[in-house]
Amino acid sequence: MKMKYSYAVLAAMTAAGMASAGFAQVTSERLLAASSEEEAGNWLMVHRNYDSNRFSPLNDINAENASDMDLAFAVPIGGLEPSGFGAGYMEGTPLVDNGMMYISDPWGTPYKIDVSSGTKGQILWVCDTGLEKDPTAGVLLANRGLALHGDNVVTALNDGRVVACNTETGEVAWDKQLATEPGEGFTAAPLAVGDNLLIGQSYGDWATRGWLAAVDGETGEEVWRFFTVPEPGQPGSETWLCEETGNPDCWKTGGAALWVTGSYDPETNTTFWGTGNPVPMFDPEFRPGDNLYSNSTIALDADTGELKWHFQYTPGDYMDYDEVGIQLLMDTTVDGEERKVLSHFGRNGIFYTLDRNSGAYIQSAQYVTELNWTEGVDPKTGMPVEYDPSKSLQTYAQGVISRGSDNVDTCPHITGGVNYYPTAYNPNTGIAYGAGQEGCSEIGTQEMAADDVLPGVIFLGGTYASSNEQTGSITAMDVSTSEQVAKQNMPYPNHSGVLVTPEVVFSGSLDGTLGAYDATTLEPLWSVNTGTSFRSPPMTYAVDGKQYVAILGGPVGGNANGHAELEVMQQANMLWVFTVN
Amino acid sequence: MHVTRLAATMLLSIALTAPLTKGLQAEELLGDPDRGKYVFRSAGDCMRCHGWPADGRTGVHLRAPPGSNLRDSALDAEALAEVVRCGRPGTAMPYHDRQAYKDEACYGMTMSDFDEDDRPIQGKSIRDEDIANVVAYLQAHVIGRGKPTLEECGEFFDDPEAGACDFLRQR
């Protein structure tokens, strides 16, 4: 299954690496300065900067002229081969370094595209990762981007390998089987921090245990690993009451996976990641307790992987309100006080702001239109008001689903709210933007015997259905006050997320529409329909002083959410690039 | 898709009591299990919700509503064919006969008998003979079987090395 490389090939790679010594390396110094003026035209890491703000200072395309945007060029991309789940999703963010673009397809295959002409995207190489594209494998194909590190561009693959491709030649520089347990694999872009790459295990719902690992960026050797589900005896293990179930190993299949790249604060050398749902998602009786560190923000020392703090948004969850999405870092003023904060659009429909040095709750506000799962958030603790720490099974406002109970209608939908779809923050205005789904779902539990749970096979412990029409929205929140300052409703769920520039918010739609919106009012400024579904976020870059907006389009897959006109869309993977001439 | 418990219960009871007014008769159900496996695997999109072993679990898509466990099914050939043909209104099981609900051949109901939110879902169209083939496949290789085995998995995919079988190798 793994591609083997001969010594001759390795020697050739080394020579190629040396030949590229004059090539502008992506050093840790450059990454630390990713939001500086020198890098204004570039997009060097998946969320553009360590603060995950996805804010670009480029303003050549602005509120005045966005209506003049036009196609610059388009490039067909490969990777349409299906897994057992069908064709995969284009969910990545292109990286751009001085006119060279790096993207990945649903199988995580890296491409280098020369976009320096501004009129054509010329593919220079497609890195052969040696991935076996097994059409039977029950694996969710979704790759959310790449990392630039030194001379390499690095991809984390669904088969559990991490592969570094030389940016100059596209040859494999190193290849490491990091995940070794059944069902484990990766979806998120690695995060390059110093000498290391941080990589999160994603496939929690396949009855696996989540973890974040640091590997040496030059060799792939593992440096540290933090498990998001503690083993018995470790702090947090008291929140997995597996003995109560007669299945003392329930923590081993507990999920809390990492699907989206985290953030990093160089000042405190802390990395922040959002964690996934406890597994099985719909049957808390299989895993009684709060289930730390599922549905949480975790803050880890970037050198050691030691846990500094955690904040769990929905303890003992049974609604799939995982919190894998973006962790926005910003400095702001709250109640007249300068605060270093972390803000997060919860999949549970609530926008949270925490002290990023302590994890202490500061404030929150509902951002989805319909929310019924809780009566509100305790203003002191940030916990849902129904939360009772003495209980092993939580009951939220709509009642608990349990084995043999009636189903429950819960809003937002199990998909969210804001899910993995990237959010953004404009540091000049203090406004954060989240795009997501609006709607509700009906959920129910189905009991599964512990003996039948096998790592590598999806383990949901129940079922769900959408219970009303699913639509979408972009919401603007003032981080300082947690007030909603603008909202734009949309006919389809938004699985694209947002990019923000000084005056414009960009976002895609499942029906293939890319739109530009006024950053103050969220009123539409411009849109075009490309016919490829957008489950990936727009990004922006500049070449020779000219600004472009790029986005990856692909199949809608199983995400039509009952919209017949989305169901019939056909499959094509494309890179689209727009500009104002 | 609006699936209410009430609607599901009501329609399921109709499904189990309504006489067969049309559809495949027993003598027409002598399908080809090998062709049926192919239909189950590809043409009908059955695997997305039922999984390759049709246990409603193994290999089911993360975002698909898990289908029923056909390995435990008590339905006979005619009833199986009717469910494939007509679906199960009020649940996520779609109908696969493009003529379904145009007359009263499915549970004695037409599309206008349903509220807008509770209408049966249209699945991929499967021809009558392939419905018989799928039923033959289910009867020959699925119904009454216990837990999925590695050998069965390899046979299903015509590939003993199929990635879908990895979890069984590791057991």
Interface residues (C-beta under 8 A of the other chain):
Chain A: G84 F85 G86 E132 D134 T136 A137 G138 V139 L140 P182 G183 D205 D406 N407 E442 Q446 M448 D452 L454 P455 G456 V457 I458 L460 T463 Y464 A465 S466 S467 N468 G558 N559 G562
Chain B: M1 H2 V3 T4 R5 M47 R48 W52 R57 T58 G59 V60 H61 L62 R63 A64 P65 P66 A92 K147 F157 D159 A162 G163 A164 C165 D166 F167 Q170 R171
